[in-house]
Amino acid sequence: MQQSTFENENMAIGGWGKSDTRSESQVKLRGWINVVNNNECAKVYDKVNRAIMKSQIYAGSGHYSRVE
């Protein structure tokens, strides 16, 4: 069985993580992000001496909004 990498797929995200203006959000945020090729992402992580795992999904920036 071939496992999908979800590359170039748009995925929904949600949570109280870091926002553009704060270290953490006071309200739950939601958004859509595009999944990035694992090899391209690994090049970025290598520059900051960080290891990545094949079990992770790498995503770029996207559009976020408050959950109402």
A tleap script that builds the chain and sets N, CA, C and O, in Angstrom:
source leaprc.protein.ff14SB
mol = sequence {
  NMET GLN GLN SER THR PHE GLU ASN GLU ASN
  MET ALA ILE GLY GLY TRP GLY LYS SER ASP
  THR ARG SER GLU SER GLN VAL LYS LEU ARG
  GLY TRP ILE ASN VAL VAL ASN ASN ASN GLU
  CYS ALA LYS VAL TYR ASP LYS VAL ASN ARG
  ALA ILE MET LYS SER GLN ILE TYR ALA GLY
  SER GLY HIE TYR SER ARG VAL CGLU
}
set mol.1.N position { 0.840 -1.188 0.000 }
set mol.1.CA position { 0.000 0.000 0.000 }
set mol.1.C position { 0.877 1.240 0.000 }
set mol.1.O position { 1.722 1.398 0.881 }
set mol.2.N position { 0.692 2.112 -0.963 }
set mol.2.CA position { 1.456 3.342 -1.053 }
set mol.2.C position { 0.886 4.380 -0.096 }
set mol.2.O position { -0.328 4.573 -0.022 }
set mol.3.N position { 1.768 5.042 0.632 }
set mol.3.CA position { 1.346 6.056 1.594 }
set mol.3.C position { 1.413 7.430 0.931 }
set mol.3.O position { 2.426 7.775 0.323 }
set mol.4.N position { 0.353 8.206 1.044 }
set mol.4.CA position { 0.312 9.540 0.455 }
set mol.4.C position { 1.153 10.511 1.270 }
set mol.4.O position { 1.184 10.445 2.499 }
set mol.5.N position { 1.836 11.413 0.571 }
set mol.5.CA position { 2.586 12.467 1.248 }
set mol.5.C position { 1.747 13.736 1.374 }
set mol.5.O position { 2.147 14.675 2.062 }
set mol.6.N position { 0.598 13.773 0.722 }
set mol.6.CA position { -0.301 14.926 0.723 }
set mol.6.C position { 0.344 16.167 0.113 }
set mol.6.O position { -0.154 17.277 0.300 }
set mol.7.N position { 1.450 15.991 -0.616 }
set mol.7.CA position { 2.163 17.120 -1.217 }
set mol.7.C position { 1.239 17.933 -2.119 }
set mol.7.O position { 0.487 17.386 -2.926 }
set mol.8.N position { 1.314 19.251 -1.961 }
set mol.8.CA position { 0.507 20.226 -2.709 }
set mol.8.C position { -0.980 20.183 -2.372 }
set mol.8.O position { -1.787 20.795 -3.072 }
set mol.9.N position { -1.348 19.477 -1.325 }
set mol.9.CA position { -2.739 19.455 -0.869 }
set mol.9.C position { -2.958 20.589 0.121 }
set mol.9.O position { -2.047 20.941 0.871 }
set mol.10.N position { -4.150 21.162 0.131 }
set mol.10.CA position { -4.524 22.139 1.147 }
set mol.10.C position { -5.101 21.391 2.332 }
set mol.10.O position { -5.944 20.509 2.163 }
set mol.11.N position { -4.653 21.736 3.534 }
set mol.11.CA position { -5.123 21.068 4.737 }
set mol.11.C position { -5.639 22.094 5.731 }
set mol.11.O position { -5.102 23.195 5.847 }
set mol.12.N position { -6.687 21.715 6.443 }
set mol.12.CA position { -7.234 22.568 7.496 }
set mol.12.C position { -6.416 22.396 8.765 }
set mol.12.O position { -5.994 21.291 9.104 }
set mol.13.N position { -6.198 23.517 9.465 }
set mol.13.CA position { -5.510 23.492 10.753 }
set mol.13.C position { -6.324 24.291 11.755 }
set mol.13.O position { -7.162 25.108 11.373 }
set mol.14.N position { -6.078 24.055 13.029 }
set mol.14.CA position { -6.753 24.811 14.067 }
set mol.14.C position { -5.976 24.723 15.367 }
set mol.14.O position { -5.273 23.743 15.615 }
set mol.15.N position { -6.106 25.751 16.198 }
set mol.15.CA position { -5.454 25.708 17.490 }
set mol.15.C position { -5.235 27.090 18.076 }
set mol.15.O position { -5.695 28.096 17.535 }
set mol.16.N position { -4.524 27.117 19.195 }
set mol.16.CA position { -4.249 28.352 19.923 }
set mol.16.C position { -2.780 28.723 19.820 }
set mol.16.O position { -2.259 29.389 20.714 }
set mol.17.N position { -2.106 28.320 18.774 }
set mol.17.CA position { -0.676 28.548 18.634 }
set mol.17.C position { -0.315 29.986 18.343 }
set mol.17.O position { -1.151 30.886 18.435 }
set mol.18.N position { 0.941 30.189 17.990 }
set mol.18.CA position { 1.491 31.517 17.723 }
set mol.18.C position { 0.725 32.189 16.592 }
set mol.18.O position { 0.408 31.574 15.573 }
set mol.19.N position { 0.440 33.462 16.801 }
set mol.19.CA position { -0.219 34.262 15.766 }
set mol.19.C position { 0.766 35.292 15.230 }
set mol.19.O position { 1.913 35.351 15.673 }
set mol.20.N position { 0.322 36.099 14.282 }
set mol.20.CA position { 1.187 37.129 13.710 }
set mol.20.C position { 1.613 38.169 14.733 }
set mol.20.O position { 2.682 38.765 14.601 }
set mol.21.N position { 0.791 38.395 15.750 }
set mol.21.CA position { 1.063 39.485 16.683 }
set mol.21.C position { 1.339 39.045 18.118 }
set mol.21.O position { 1.717 39.877 18.943 }
set mol.22.N position { 1.164 37.764 18.443 }
set mol.22.CA position { 1.333 37.301 19.821 }
set mol.22.C position { 2.061 35.970 19.853 }
set mol.22.O position { 2.109 35.247 18.857 }
set mol.23.N position { 2.629 35.653 21.018 }
set mol.23.CA position { 3.293 34.364 21.167 }
set mol.23.C position { 2.279 33.228 21.263 }
set mol.23.O position { 2.596 32.082 20.945 }
set mol.24.N position { 1.063 33.543 21.698 }
set mol.24.CA position { -0.025 32.572 21.649 }
set mol.24.C position { -1.334 33.318 21.538 }
set mol.24.O position { -1.473 34.434 22.040 }
set mol.25.N position { -2.287 32.699 20.882 }
set mol.25.CA position { -3.555 33.361 20.625 }
set mol.25.C position { -4.496 33.224 21.817 }
set mol.25.O position { -4.487 32.201 22.502 }
set mol.26.N position { -5.297 34.240 22.064 }
set mol.26.CA position { -6.315 34.199 23.115 }
set mol.26.C position { -7.584 33.486 22.628 }
set mol.26.O position { -8.409 33.058 23.435 }
set mol.27.N position { -7.732 33.363 21.320 }
set mol.27.CA position { -8.887 32.692 20.731 }
set mol.27.C position { -8.406 31.593 19.799 }
set mol.27.O position { -7.307 31.661 19.248 }
set mol.28.N position { -9.241 30.589 19.632 }
set mol.28.CA position { -8.881 29.498 18.729 }
set mol.28.C position { -8.853 30.026 17.295 }
set mol.28.O position { -9.773 30.710 16.847 }
set mol.29.N position { -7.771 29.687 16.587 }
set mol.29.CA position { -7.608 30.095 15.201 }
set mol.29.C position { -7.825 28.897 14.283 }
set mol.29.O position { -7.644 27.750 14.690 }
set mol.30.N position { -8.211 29.173 13.052 }
set mol.30.CA position { -8.312 28.113 12.041 }
set mol.30.C position { -7.722 28.643 10.752 }
set mol.30.O position { -7.623 29.854 10.550 }
set mol.31.N position { -7.337 27.741 9.896 }
set mol.31.CA position { -6.760 28.184 8.641 }
set mol.31.C position { -6.541 27.034 7.685 }
set mol.31.O position { -6.816 25.875 7.997 }
set mol.32.N position { -6.047 27.376 6.527 }
set mol.32.CA position { -5.711 26.420 5.476 }
set mol.32.C position { -4.253 26.619 5.118 }
set mol.32.O position { -3.799 27.754 4.969 }
set mol.33.N position { -3.519 25.534 4.980 }
set mol.33.CA position { -2.116 25.594 4.599 }
set mol.33.C position { -1.849 24.593 3.490 }
set mol.33.O position { -2.585 23.621 3.323 }
set mol.34.N position { -0.794 24.839 2.737 }
set mol.34.CA position { -0.402 23.968 1.646 }
set mol.34.C position { 0.738 23.069 2.111 }
set mol.34.O position { 1.717 23.555 2.677 }
set mol.35.N position { 0.620 21.765 1.880 }
set mol.35.CA position { 1.656 20.812 2.275 }
set mol.35.C position { 2.836 20.922 1.310 }
set mol.35.O position { 2.660 20.935 0.092 }
set mol.36.N position { 4.042 21.000 1.878 }
set mol.36.CA position { 5.282 21.202 1.121 }
set mol.36.C position { 6.004 19.867 0.958 }
set mol.36.O position { 5.887 18.984 1.808 }
set mol.37.N position { 6.746 19.724 -0.132 }
set mol.37.CA position { 7.570 18.552 -0.383 }
set mol.37.C position { 8.538 18.325 0.778 }
set mol.37.O position { 9.224 19.256 1.201 }
set mol.38.N position { 8.600 17.097 1.295 }
set mol.38.CA position { 9.431 16.786 2.462 }
set mol.38.C position { 10.909 17.100 2.230 }
set mol.38.O position { 11.579 17.598 3.134 }
set mol.39.N position { 11.422 16.818 1.041 }
set mol.39.CA position { 12.839 17.078 0.760 }
set mol.39.C position { 13.144 18.567 0.772 }
set mol.39.O position { 14.196 18.974 1.265 }
set mol.40.N position { 12.247 19.388 0.237 }
set mol.40.CA position { 12.446 20.836 0.250 }
set mol.40.C position { 12.423 21.365 1.680 }
set mol.40.O position { 13.221 22.232 2.039 }
set mol.41.N position { 11.521 20.851 2.481 }
set mol.41.CA position { 11.435 21.289 3.872 }
set mol.41.C position { 12.688 20.870 4.652 }
set mol.41.O position { 13.176 21.622 5.497 }
set mol.42.N position { 13.199 19.682 4.371 }
set mol.42.CA position { 14.395 19.191 5.064 }
set mol.42.C position { 15.578 20.132 4.835 }
set mol.42.O position { 16.395 20.326 5.735 }
set mol.43.N position { 15.677 20.717 3.642 }
set mol.43.CA position { 16.757 21.668 3.353 }
set mol.43.C position { 16.682 22.882 4.278 }
set mol.43.O position { 17.711 23.376 4.740 }
set mol.44.N position { 15.482 23.356 4.546 }
set mol.44.CA position { 15.296 24.498 5.440 }
set mol.44.C position { 15.676 24.117 6.870 }
set mol.44.O position { 16.380 24.866 7.547 }
set mol.45.N position { 15.214 22.964 7.325 }
set mol.45.CA position { 15.524 22.527 8.686 }
set mol.45.C position { 17.017 22.283 8.876 }
set mol.45.O position { 17.551 22.550 9.952 }
set mol.46.N position { 17.700 21.778 7.847 }
set mol.46.CA position { 19.141 21.552 7.935 }
set mol.46.C position { 19.901 22.837 8.226 }
set mol.46.O position { 20.920 22.815 8.916 }
set mol.47.N position { 19.411 23.955 7.704 }
set mol.47.CA position { 20.079 25.245 7.909 }
set mol.47.C position { 20.076 25.678 9.363 }
set mol.47.O position { 20.942 26.448 9.778 }
set mol.48.N position { 19.119 25.200 10.143 }
set mol.48.CA position { 19.040 25.560 11.566 }
set mol.48.C position { 19.345 24.352 12.458 }
set mol.48.O position { 18.971 24.313 13.630 }
set mol.49.N position { 20.029 23.375 11.872 }
set mol.49.CA position { 20.470 22.174 12.604 }
set mol.49.C position { 19.334 21.455 13.314 }
set mol.49.O position { 19.476 21.043 14.466 }
set mol.50.N position { 18.217 21.306 12.633 }
set mol.50.CA position { 17.064 20.597 13.191 }
set mol.50.C position { 16.818 19.322 12.396 }
set mol.50.O position { 16.929 19.310 11.170 }
set mol.51.N position { 16.489 18.276 13.091 }
set mol.51.CA position { 16.162 17.008 12.435 }
set mol.51.C position { 14.656 16.942 12.178 }
set mol.51.O position { 13.861 17.461 12.962 }
set mol.52.N position { 14.282 16.316 11.102 }
set mol.52.CA position { 12.882 16.105 10.775 }
set mol.52.C position { 12.658 14.617 10.551 }
set mol.52.O position { 13.593 13.885 10.227 }
set mol.53.N position { 11.419 14.170 10.723 }
set mol.53.CA position { 11.093 12.759 10.554 }
set mol.53.C position { 10.146 12.568 9.380 }
set mol.53.O position { 9.370 13.461 9.041 }
set mol.54.N position { 10.217 11.399 8.767 }
set mol.54.CA position { 9.345 11.092 7.631 }
set mol.54.C position { 7.879 11.023 8.034 }
set mol.54.O position { 6.998 11.135 7.181 }
set mol.55.N position { 7.609 10.841 9.314 }
set mol.55.CA position { 6.223 10.755 9.780 }
set mol.55.C position { 5.559 12.123 9.890 }
set mol.55.O position { 4.354 12.204 10.129 }
set mol.56.N position { 6.328 13.200 9.720 }
set mol.56.CA position { 5.790 14.554 9.824 }
set mol.56.C position { 5.284 15.040 8.470 }
set mol.56.O position { 5.742 14.584 7.422 }
set mol.57.N position { 4.332 15.971 8.507 }
set mol.57.CA position { 3.842 16.641 7.311 }
set mol.57.C position { 4.317 18.081 7.384 }
set mol.57.O position { 4.146 18.739 8.410 }
set mol.58.N position { 4.904 18.571 6.320 }
set mol.58.CA position { 5.475 19.900 6.286 }
set mol.58.C position { 4.555 20.836 5.535 }
set mol.58.O position { 4.078 20.512 4.447 }
set mol.59.N position { 4.305 21.999 6.117 }
set mol.59.CA position { 3.353 22.917 5.509 }
set mol.59.C position { 3.895 24.335 5.534 }
set mol.59.O position { 4.635 24.724 6.437 }
set mol.60.N position { 3.513 25.090 4.529 }
set mol.60.CA position { 3.929 26.485 4.431 }
set mol.60.C position { 2.906 27.401 5.067 }
set mol.60.O position { 1.957 26.956 5.713 }
set mol.61.N position { 3.118 28.673 4.871 }
set mol.61.CA position { 2.206 29.654 5.442 }
set mol.61.C position { 0.860 29.595 4.735 }
set mol.61.O position { 0.754 29.104 3.611 }
set mol.62.N position { -0.131 30.085 5.389 }
set mol.62.CA position { -1.459 30.054 4.822 }
set mol.62.C position { -2.318 31.180 5.334 }
set mol.62.O position { -1.801 32.193 5.804 }
set mol.63.N position { -3.609 31.022 5.250 }
set mol.63.CA position { -4.562 32.032 5.688 }
set mol.63.C position { -5.216 31.560 6.977 }
set mol.63.O position { -5.709 30.434 7.046 }
set mol.64.N position { -5.225 32.405 7.992 }
set mol.64.CA position { -5.762 32.048 9.298 }
set mol.64.C position { -6.886 33.002 9.678 }
set mol.64.O position { -6.883 34.168 9.282 }
set mol.65.N position { -7.836 32.506 10.440 }
set mol.65.CA position { -8.912 33.363 10.919 }
set mol.65.C position { -9.404 32.854 12.259 }
set mol.65.O position { -9.132 31.713 12.633 }
set mol.66.N position { -10.134 33.701 12.988 }
set mol.66.CA position { -10.709 33.324 14.273 }
set mol.66.C position { -11.834 32.320 14.060 }
set mol.66.O position { -12.551 32.372 13.061 }
set mol.67.N position { -11.975 31.415 15.007 }
set mol.67.CA position { -13.111 30.489 14.985 }
set mol.67.C position { -14.250 31.165 15.737 }
set mol.67.O position { -14.092 31.543 16.897 }
set mol.68.N position { -15.362 31.313 15.099 }
set mol.68.CA position { -16.515 31.979 15.718 }
set mol.68.C position { -17.468 30.950 16.298 }
set mol.68.O position { -18.500 31.313 16.862 }
savepdb mol mol.pdb
quit
